[in-house]
Amino acid sequence: FAAVGIINSINLIDGVDGYSSGYCIMACALFGTFFHLAGDFPMTMLAVVCMASLIPFFLHNVFGLKSKMFIGDGGTLMIGAILTMAIFQLLSTNSPCKELIEKEFGVVAFCLAVMCIPIFDTLRVMTERIWRRVSPFDADKTHLHHLFLEHNLNHLQTTCTILSINLLIVGIWWGAWQLGASIDVQLYVVIALGILSTFGLSWVLRKVKGEN
């Protein structure tokens, strides 16, 4: 169930040039850095290869003047599967972060922080669809990136804004861990930030749009 949710959350953010590829580059960089520090060479190489594949695509898709490439469902589902593998490796009984767990390293909080915007935005959109009594799988334009586009941000600005918010959440989680927060507190902090950055931010964007 978690794997299907993670994979589809990546697929559902593919609505802005550079967003899905840019986000996955960021996620692979974070997971890859962790695996490198933990000495997990195979997973480090997987993250590096994924990044190396996505960077040229991102640059061409965002800055290409005469043509565009689209990653499509196949691309987003494949990247989502790779990120799911990374998360499952971190959460497995053979996790490379056993020593960090003894130092109150919140593995679940870390994974959720990295995947924060896609997961919580997907939950928000599906919750709103169910509330409106329509299928949670019906396509619409209520995702966070659609709301930013409605405020006249272009695709690159939208991508950079959302990635910056996600990186800020990761940074706050890291600060909580460094300050000695327990594993439970780290998770609660990430959940609260995820709700504020999706449910709360979408409400603010709609409110501002309505007032304008």
C-alpha positions in Angstrom: 0.0 0.0 0.0 2.8 2.4 0.9 4.7 1.6 -2.3 1.6 2.3 -4.5 1.0 5.5 -2.6 4.6 6.7 -3.1 4.8 5.7 -6.7 1.5 7.4 -7.6 2.4 10.6 -5.6 5.4 11.0 -8.0 3.2 10.4 -11.0 0.6 13.0 -9.8 3.1 15.8 -9.6 4.0 15.6 -13.3 2.1 18.6 -14.3 4.7 21.3 -14.5 7.9 21.4 -16.7 10.8 20.3 -14.5 8.8 19.6 -11.4 8.8 15.8 -11.3 12.3 15.5 -12.6 13.6 18.3 -10.4 12.0 16.9 -7.3 13.3 13.4 -8.0 16.8 14.8 -8.5 16.6 16.4 -5.1 15.2 13.2 -3.5 17.9 11.1 -5.1 20.6 13.5 -3.9 19.4 13.4 -0.3 19.0 9.6 -0.3 22.2 9.1 -2.2 24.1 11.3 0.3 22.8 9.3 3.2 23.6 5.9 1.6 27.1 7.2 0.8 27.7 8.2 4.4 26.2 4.9 5.6 28.6 2.9 3.3 25.8 1.4 1.1 27.6 1.4 -2.3 24.9 -0.3 -4.4 22.1 2.1 -3.3 24.5 5.1 -3.6 25.2 4.1 -7.3 21.5 3.6 -8.0 20.8 7.2 -6.7 23.7 8.6 -8.7 22.6 6.9 -11.9 19.1 8.1 -11.4 20.3 11.7 -10.9 22.6 11.5 -13.9 19.7 10.4 -16.1 17.4 13.1 -14.9 19.7 16.2 -14.9 20.0 16.4 -18.7 16.3 15.8 -19.1 15.5 18.5 -16.5 17.8 21.0 -18.3 16.3 20.3 -21.7 12.7 20.3 -20.5 13.0 23.5 -18.6 15.5 25.5 -20.7 15.0 24.0 -24.1 13.9 26.7 -26.5 12.8 24.8 -29.5 11.6 21.5 -28.2 10.4 19.7 -25.0 10.7 16.2 -23.7 7.9 14.7 -21.6 8.8 12.1 -19.0 5.3 10.5 -19.2 3.7 8.0 -16.9 6.3 5.4 -17.6 9.1 7.7 -16.5 7.4 8.9 -13.3 6.3 5.4 -12.3 9.9 4.1 -12.8 11.4 7.0 -10.7 8.7 6.5 -8.1 9.7 2.8 -7.9 13.3 3.7 -7.5 12.5 6.1 -4.6 10.3 3.4 -3.1 13.3 1.0 -3.2 15.4 3.6 -1.4 12.8 4.1 1.3 12.3 0.4 1.8 16.0 -0.1 2.1 16.2 2.5 4.8 13.3 1.0 6.7 14.4 -2.6 6.3 15.8 -4.8 9.1 19.2 -4.5 7.3 19.0 -0.8 7.2 22.3 1.0 6.8 21.3 3.5 9.5 21.3 1.1 12.5 24.0 3.1 14.2 22.2 6.3 13.6 19.0 4.9 15.1 20.9 4.5 18.3 21.5 8.3 18.1 17.7 9.0 17.9 17.8 9.3 14.1 14.2 9.3 12.9 14.3 7.1 9.8 10.6 7.4 9.1 10.7 11.1 9.7 13.6 11.5 7.4 11.9 9.6 4.6 8.7 11.4 5.1 10.5 14.8 5.1 12.1 14.0 1.7 8.8 12.9 0.2 6.7 15.4 2.1 5.1 17.6 -0.6 4.1 14.8 -3.0 2.7 12.6 -0.3 0.8 15.2 1.6 -0.4 17.0 -1.5 -1.7 13.7 -2.9 -3.6 13.1 0.4 -5.0 16.6 0.3 -6.2 16.4 -3.3 -7.8 13.0 -2.8 -9.4 14.1 0.5 -11.0 17.1 -1.2 -12.3 14.9 -4.0 -13.9 12.5 -1.6 -15.4 15.4 0.3 -16.9 16.7 -3.0 -18.3 13.1 -3.5 -16.3 12.5 -6.7 -13.8 9.7 -7.3 -10.4 10.4 -5.7 -8.8 9.3 -9.0 -10.6 11.9 -11.1 -8.2 14.3 -12.8 -8.5 18.0 -11.9 -6.3 21.1 -11.4 -6.3 21.4 -7.6 -2.7 20.2 -7.0 -0.3 22.7 -5.3 1.5 23.4 -8.5 -1.7 24.2 -10.3 -2.5 26.8 -7.5 0.9 28.4 -8.0 0.3 28.6 -11.7 -3.0 30.4 -11.1 -1.0 33.1 -9.2 1.0 33.8 -12.4 4.1 31.9 -11.5 5.7 30.3 -14.5 6.8 26.6 -14.5 10.3 27.2 -13.4 9.2 29.5 -10.5 6.6 27.0 -9.4 9.1 24.2 -9.5 11.8 26.2 -7.5 9.2 27.4 -5.0 7.9 23.9 -4.2 11.4 22.3 -4.1 12.5 25.1 -1.7 9.6 24.4 0.6 10.4 20.7 0.6 14.1 21.4 1.3 13.1 23.7 4.1 11.1 20.9 5.7 14.1 18.5 5.4 16.2 21.2 7.0 13.8 21.7 9.9 13.7 18.0 10.5 17.5 17.9 10.5 17.6 20.8 13.0 15.1 19.0 15.3 17.3 15.9 15.2 20.4 17.8 15.9 18.7 19.6 18.8 18.0 16.2 20.4 14.3 15.8 19.6 13.1 12.2 20.1 12.2 10.0 17.1 8.5 10.6 17.9 8.9 14.3 18.1 10.8 14.4 14.8 7.9 12.5 13.1 5.3 14.8 14.6 7.2 17.9 13.4 7.4 16.5 9.8 3.7 15.6 9.8 2.8 19.1 11.1 5.0 20.7 8.4 3.5 18.5 5.7 0.0 19.5 6.6 0.9 23.2 6.8 2.8 23.2 3.5 -0.1 21.5 1.6 -3.5 21.8 3.3 -2.6 25.2 4.9 -0.7 26.6 1.9 -3.5 25.6 -0.6 -6.1 27.3 1.6 -4.0 30.5 1.8 -3.4 30.5 -2.0 -7.1 30.0 -2.7 -8.1 32.7 -0.2 -5.7 35.2 -1.8 -7.0 34.3 -5.2 -10.5 34.8 -4.1 -9.8 38.2 -2.7 -8.1 39.3 -5.9 
